Amino acid sequence: MLLNKTVCVVGLSYVGLPLAEAFSRHLRTIGYRRNQKAIDELNATPGNKIEATTDPSMIQQADFVIIAVPTPVTKAKDPDLKPISHFRRTKASSPP
């Protein structure tokens, strides 16, 4: 059953944060972001149900992972995939 699952949203910015907030109303939700100050602010927010962290190993606890990181466009109008590449290099992207 889906209600016993955990979702992780990687990237808690203008897309990922509202998505994580919506999931957290029904499921255990882990939010990952590299910015410790932003994580501290989110964790201090009253009523927050997201388990916000900068620890990439927490991602492995999730049954589902949603990657909501920016993909800016270069001057040549090609997507800059550095944020996705960063996630792939974390220990979280490989199975436990």
HELIX and SHEET records of a PDB file:
HELIX    1   1 LEU A    2  ASN A    4  5                                   3    
HELIX    2   2 GLY A   16  SER A   24  1                                   9    
HELIX    3   3 GLN A   36  ASN A   43  1                                   8    
HELIX    4   4 PRO A   56  GLN A   61  5                                   6    
HELIX    5   5 LYS A   82  ARG A   89  1                                   8    
HELIX    6   6 LYS A   91  SER A   93  5                                   3    
SHEET    1   A 4 ILE A  50  THR A  53  0                                        
SHEET    2   A 4 ARG A  28  TYR A  32  1                                        
SHEET    3   A 4 THR A   6  VAL A  10  1                                        
SHEET    4   A 4 PHE A  64  ILE A  67  1                                        
END                                                                             
